Amino acid sequence: AVDTPVMLAGLVPDAKQITFRDSTAESRRYAVANSSGIISPDHVRRLKSLQNANGADYILIAPEAFMPAVDALVALRQSQGLQVVVEDVQAIYDNYGDGLPVPEAIHDYLADAYVNWSPVPQYVLLVGDGSFDPKQYRAASTPTWIAPFFMEADPWIGEVPVDNRFVTFDGGNEDFLPDMLIGRLPVNSLSEVQIVVDKIVAYETAPEFGPWAGQVTFVADNTDNAGDFSYHSSSLIGEFVDPPWVPRTIFLQDNPLDETIAAVQAQWANGSGILFYNGHSSRHQWAAERLFHTDDAVNLHNGARLPVVLEMTCLTGSFHVPDLPTLDEELITQENGGAAAVWGATGLGVATGHHELSSGFLQTVIVDANPIIGQAALAGKLNLKNFHRDLIDTFTLLGDPAMRVTLDIPDAFVYLPLVSR
């Protein structure tokens, strides 16, 4: 057998063959090599053991190199009553993937937890970027810290990363609805992990209170054959954004380009609780006119006034492309501002589907007063009602699914009148 090789000594081969004898009841094939053909492993290490866990509310998966920076986030979730398990992704690969960095190993580990753990995990956070070039054939490729789950999910461009499929268990191969709430921090260094963790913890524990937190900003592209983006935005405002929440609109078709760009920049600086973009995009910018670009994102200094960004557009969540960070990645990893979380797509989509996604999200956060961002994202996907099923897979939360959206305006501002006699 291949795992029990035999050394044959004393053979005298002629010019074309060697002869040896074996006893077997069935036909066999043999592979023969001399000493120079024996391959030695590059390195040998022990299998990494998994945590001795049989229940959790929240699973954080990260490479060992990033573990020192997640302690504050783990402590926050524990203080909120969640039972937390922190798992080394290599231990998952070793125990569920024969040591290979394959996404199926993560899926199978989580499926095991879903079936056998009590409590069953609700939240999964992947801490690490990933790319379509895990062996770094391209010079610009960054390491794949946590392997993306790729599948033919996009009806236009085909294979895209679908973190959603890490957490689909109940329906077999046809299952596309998540059984856990999942998010990813697309980080590439220990310092980036620290930046993002510090932002999330500060966002939840030491928010900068002010009118900015109640502002829901809607930025819309020009109307074209793909959709009336300002109409979609206005209809969402009419249906969901009531006092004390304050809508802000920045519609490209209503103002000159330079004024619209300036308005977007000013609104980032002033702050928004939720910032919503509806229109066309590439991986790196909003609108063909370059309404907002990664070059703008890296220069944001909105400090603690961090919005939750809803990217009702295409491609901005394509964390798997290894050459340059996408717009959503820059917003998440920006140290002195950016966003607390971004919900965007790794593929293409259509405006009608985006409208249903955002309706479900806003209904959950604003109307139902449920601040858990992962639950709001799930509500958006369920609101698709089996249409635009590709968006269930391609829309990816870059952020912590257990994060609580800061929009509690009535509690944050209490008016106490001065009474004199």
N, C-alpha and C positions, 0 to 999 in steps of 0.2 A: 504494500500500500504506500501511497505517497508520503504518509506521515511516519512510516517505518522503513527508511531506506536500508539497503544491504550493500556492504562493500564486497566486491568479488576480487579475490587475490589469486595470483598465479595464472591469469589468463594470458594466452599468447595469440593475439589477433593476427589473421592473415591480412592481405591487402584490402579486403572489402568487408569482412565480417568477423564477429566473434561468436563463439558457441558456448552456451551454458544450458543447464537442465533445471527444471522446476516441476514440482508436482502440484496439480490443480485440477479440480473437477469442472472448471469452466474456462472459457477462452479469456485470455488476458492480453493487455498491451503493456509494453515495457518502455521506460525512458532510461537511456544509458548516457552517462557523462563521465569524463575523466576528472581528475582533481581540479583542473582549472575551470570546470563548468559548475562547480559547487558554489552557490551564492551565499554570502554571509550577510546577516542583517546589519543595517546601519547602526542600530542601537537596540538594546534589550532593556525593558523596564517591567516592573511589576504592574499588574492590573490595579487600577484605582478602585477603591471600594466606594459604594454609595453610602449616603447617610442612612442610618438605621431608623427610617421613618415609616410609619404606617397610617399617617393622617396629617392633613394640613389644609389651611384655607388659601395659602399663598405660597407659590413656588417661585423662587428666584434662581435662574440658571445662568451661570457665568463661567468664563475660564478662570483658572486659578490666579492668573496674573491680575485680574480685576477685583478679586475678593476684598483686598484691603479698603476699597473705596465704597463698599455697599453697606457698611455697618449702620450708618445713620438712617438709611432708608429702611433697613430691617427693623431697627429699633422703633421707628415711627409706626410701621405697620403693626408691630407687636403691641405698642401702646394703644392702638385702636382696636385691640381685641382679636387680631388675626393670629392664627397659628402659622408660623413661617418655617419653611424648609429652604435652605440655601444649598444648591447642588452644583458641583463642578461638572461642567459639560463634558470633560474628558472621561469622567467616571460613567456618565451616561453612555458615551460612545463605547467604552470598554465593555460594559455589561449588557448593552442592547444592540451594539453594532459591530462586534468583534474588533473593537478598537478603531474602526474607520469613522471619520467625521462625516457621517451621513445623516440627513434629516429624519430618515425613518427611525433611527435610534431614539431621537427625542420624542417623536410621536408615540413610539411603543412604550417608552418610559411613562409618559403622561397617560396613555391608555391604561397601563397597569395601575397607576394611581387612581384613575377614574373608576375602575372596576373594584379595586381591592382596598382602597384606603377609606378610613372614617376619621374625621370628616373628609368628604370628597373635595379636592381643591377647586376653588372658584376662580383664582387669578394665577396667571403665569406671566412672568416678566423675563424676557431674554435680554441679557446684558452683553452686547457685542454686535458688531457689524458683520456683514457677510456679502459675498459677491458671486457673480457667475464665473469667476476665474479663481477658484480656490487654490490652484497650484501656481498662481502668479506667473503665468506665461507672459503676460503683458507687464512691461516695466513699471507702469503706473499703478498696478494693482496693489491694494492694501491686503493684509491678511484676512482670512475668513475666520472670525472668532467664533461665530455660531452659524452653522450651515443653513442657508435659506432652503425652504421647501419649494421646489419648482414644479409647475405643472402647466399643461395647456389649458389655461383658464380664460385668456383674453381672446374674444372672437375675432379681433383684428390683427394682433401681433403675435398671438400664440402663447409661447411659454413665458411665464412671469413668476416672480416669487409670491407665494401665498402663505404667509404665516398662519392664516386661518386654518389651514389643513393640519397644523400641529395638534389642534384641539377638536377635531371631528372624529367621533368614536362610534356613536350609536347606530348609524345607518349603513355601515359597510362602505364599499367603494363609492357609492352614490351619495353619501352623506356630505352635505356642504354647510350645514348649520353648526356653529361652534358649541361645544359642551363645556368649555371654560372660556373665560375672558382673557385675551392675550394681548401683550404689547411688547415692543422692542425698543431698546435704547441703542441706536446705531453708532456706537462709540468704538474708537480704534486705539485708545491708550488709557492708561490708568488716570492720567490727568483729565481726560475727557469724561471718564466715568465720574470723577469727583465733581467736575463742573455740573454735570446733569443731575447727579444726586443732590448736590447742595441746592440747586434751583428748585427741585421738587419739594424737598424738605422745607425750605424757606417759604415756598408758595403756600404750603398747607399750614405751617406753624407760625409764620411771622409775616403775613401778607401786609402790603402797603394799602391800608384802607383809604378810600376816596371815591368820588363819583365815577372815576374811570372804570371801576370794577363792575358797575351796572350798565356800561355801554356795550351794546352789541353792534359791531360795525360790519356793514355789508359792502363789499367792493365787487363791482360787476364790470365785465368786459362789454364791448360793443355788441349789439344785436346783429346776428347774421343767420344763415340757414341752419346753423347748429342749435340756435335757441335764442329766445329773448331773455337774456340773463338778468337785466334790470327788473323785468316783470317777475321772474322767479323770486328775486330778492325781495321785491316789494310785497309779494303775496305771502312770503314767510313772515315778514314784519307784521302784516295785518292779522295773521293767524296766531302768532306766538308772542310777539314782543309788546307786552302791555306794561304800564307803570307798576312798580318803580323802575323797571328796565327801560333803558333809553336807546332807541335805534339811531344809528348814524349811517348815512349812505354816501358812497363815493362811486358814482357811475361814470365810466369813461365816456359814454356817448353824450353826457350832459355838459361836459366842460372841455376846454382845450387840453391836450395831452400834458403839457408842462404843469398846468395847474392841478391836474388829476394826480400826477406823480408826486407833486409837493403835498397834496392833501393826504395821500397814503403815508408818506414819510411823517407828516405831522401827527397823524392818528396813531401810528406806532409809538411815537414819543409820548403822546398824551396818555395812551393806555386804553385797552379794551378788555372787557371780561372774556368776550368771545369775538374773534375776528374771522369773518366768513368771506371767502373768495369764490365767485361763480363766473366761469368763462373758460377761455382757451389757455393753455399753458404748454411749456416744455418742461423738461426736468429742472430747468434752472431759472425760469421766469414766468410771470403772469403776462398773458396777452402778447400778441405779435409785436405790439408797440413797446414792449419792455416796461410794463407798468411797475413791476417790482422784480428784482433780480437777486441772485445769490451775492453779487457784489454789494447790494444794499443790505442784505441780511447780515453780512459780517461786520457792517458798520453800525448796526443798531445799538443804542445805549438806553433802552427803556427800563433798565434796572429791574426792580421788583414788579414792575407793571407788566406782568407776563400774561398774554392772552392764551386761551385755547383756540387753536387755528383749525377751521374746517375748510379743507381744500376740495371744494366741489368742482373738480377739474381733472385733468389727466396728468399722470407721470411724475408729479412732484414728489411722490413717496418712493421712487425707484432707488432705494438704498443699495440695491445689488449691483449697480453700475460702478465699476471700480476706478474710473479715471478721475472724476471730480465729484465732490459732494453735491447732492441735490439740494434744492431749495429747502425742503423739509428737514434734511439733515443739518443744514447750517442753522436753521432756526432753533433746533433742539440743542445743539452743542455750543451755541454762542454764549460766551461767558458773562457778559454784562447786559444781557437782554435776550431778545429773541422770543421764544415761546415756551410755555410750560409743557405743552403736548401738541402734537399735530396729527390730524386724521386725514390721510390722503391716499392716493391710488398709486399702485405700482404699474398700472396699465392704462388703457384708454377707457372711455365711457361716454355716456350721453346725458344731456341735461335733465331729461325726465327722470332718469334713475337717480341722479344727484339730488334732485328736488325731494324725492322720497327719503333718501338717506338723511338729509338735513332736517326734514320734518320730524322724523322719529327722534333724532338727537335733541332738537330744541324742545319738543314735547316733554321729553324725559327730564331735561335739566331745568327749563324755565317753568313749564306748566306743572309738572309733577313734583318739582323741587327735589329731584333725586340727583345728587351731585357726583355720583360715581361715574367717571368718564367711560370706563369699560362697559357699564350697563347702558349708557346713552348710545355708545357706538353699536352695541348689539340691537338696541331698539331701532336704530336707523336701518340696520340690515333686515330686521324682521318686517319693517314697514314696506320693504320692496314687494312683499306678498307674492313671492315666487317669480316675479319679473326681474329682468336685469340681474340674473343670478351670478353673472361674472363679477359684479361689484361686491358681492358677499365675500368673494375670495380676494379681489385685488385691493379693496380698501383696507389699509393697514394702519394701526395705531402706533405711531412713534412716540412712546411715552409709557407711563405706568398705568395699567388698566384699573388699579385700585385708587388712583389719585382722585381727590375730591375737588370739583370745580369751585372756585371762589366766586360765588355770585349771590351771597347772602346779604343783599343790600339793606333790607329792612332792619336786620339786626345790627348792621355795621353803623347805621346812622340814626341816632335818636335825637329829635329836636327837643331841647329843654328851654322853654321861654323864660326870660328874666321878668320876674314879677316884683314891682316896687310898691310901697305904700306911701 
